[in-house]
Amino acid sequence: VQTCALPISELAALAKAVGHPVRVRILRLLERRNACVCGDIVDEIPLAQSTVSEHLRVLKAAGLVRGDVDGPRVCYCLEPSVLRRFKALVGAL
């Protein structure tokens, strides 16, 4: 039995963020392309821009994705350190 609740809570939060198939698709897309603006993601995933933006918001809140302002657009990319941490937490199951 694990006595520290932090890794359990952290794992649960990250798992919840990737618990939707669209978010997994977004993560895979960002991994392939290294960075994308929301419009590029909408072109690949046939959903409304607002829906894609909401999924990106969840991934960003979990720390899995970073959004950097690039002029009038936001360029999204993966946050490798958080992905490594997620993999380690899953591996510790």
C-alpha positions in Angstrom: 0.0 0.0 0.0 1.4 3.4 -1.0 1.5 5.8 1.9 2.1 9.0 -0.2 -1.1 10.2 -2.0 0.8 12.6 -4.3 1.9 10.2 -6.9 -1.5 8.5 -6.9 -3.3 11.9 -7.3 -0.8 12.9 -10.0 -1.3 9.7 -11.9 -5.0 10.0 -11.7 -5.0 13.6 -13.0 -2.8 12.7 -15.9 -4.8 9.6 -16.7 -8.0 11.6 -16.7 -6.4 14.1 -19.1 -5.6 11.4 -21.6 -8.8 9.5 -20.9 -10.5 10.8 -24.0 -9.7 9.3 -27.5 -9.5 12.8 -29.1 -6.9 13.9 -26.6 -4.8 10.8 -27.3 -5.1 11.6 -31.0 -4.0 15.2 -30.3 -1.0 14.0 -28.3 0.0 11.6 -31.2 -0.4 14.4 -33.7 1.8 16.7 -31.7 4.4 14.0 -31.3 4.5 13.5 -35.0 4.6 17.2 -35.9 6.6 18.5 -33.0 4.3 21.6 -32.8 0.9 22.7 -34.3 -1.5 25.5 -34.2 -5.1 24.7 -33.3 -6.2 25.1 -37.0 -3.7 22.4 -38.0 -5.2 20.1 -35.4 -8.7 20.8 -36.6 -7.6 19.9 -40.2 -6.5 16.5 -38.9 -9.3 15.9 -36.4 -12.6 16.7 -37.9 -14.1 18.5 -34.9 -15.2 22.1 -34.3 -12.3 24.4 -33.5 -14.0 25.1 -30.1 -14.0 21.4 -29.3 -10.4 21.0 -30.2 -9.5 24.1 -28.1 -11.3 22.6 -25.1 -9.4 19.3 -25.4 -6.1 21.3 -25.7 -7.1 23.3 -22.6 -7.5 20.0 -20.6 -4.1 18.7 -21.9 -2.5 22.0 -21.1 -4.0 22.2 -17.6 -2.6 18.7 -16.9 0.8 19.9 -18.1 1.1 17.5 -21.0 1.0 20.2 -23.6 2.5 23.7 -23.7 1.0 26.5 -25.7 3.4 29.2 -26.9 2.1 32.4 -28.4 3.2 32.9 -32.0 1.8 36.2 -33.1 -2.0 35.9 -33.2 -1.9 32.1 -32.9 -0.9 29.7 -30.2 1.6 27.0 -31.1 1.1 23.8 -29.1 3.7 21.2 -28.4 4.3 18.3 -26.0 5.8 18.8 -22.6 8.4 15.9 -22.6 9.2 16.0 -18.9 5.5 15.6 -17.9 5.1 12.7 -20.5 8.2 11.0 -19.0 6.7 11.4 -15.5 3.4 10.0 -16.6 5.2 7.0 -18.2 7.1 6.5 -14.9 4.0 6.6 -12.8 2.2 4.1 -15.1 5.3 1.9 -15.0 5.2 1.9 -11.2 1.8 0.3 -11.2 
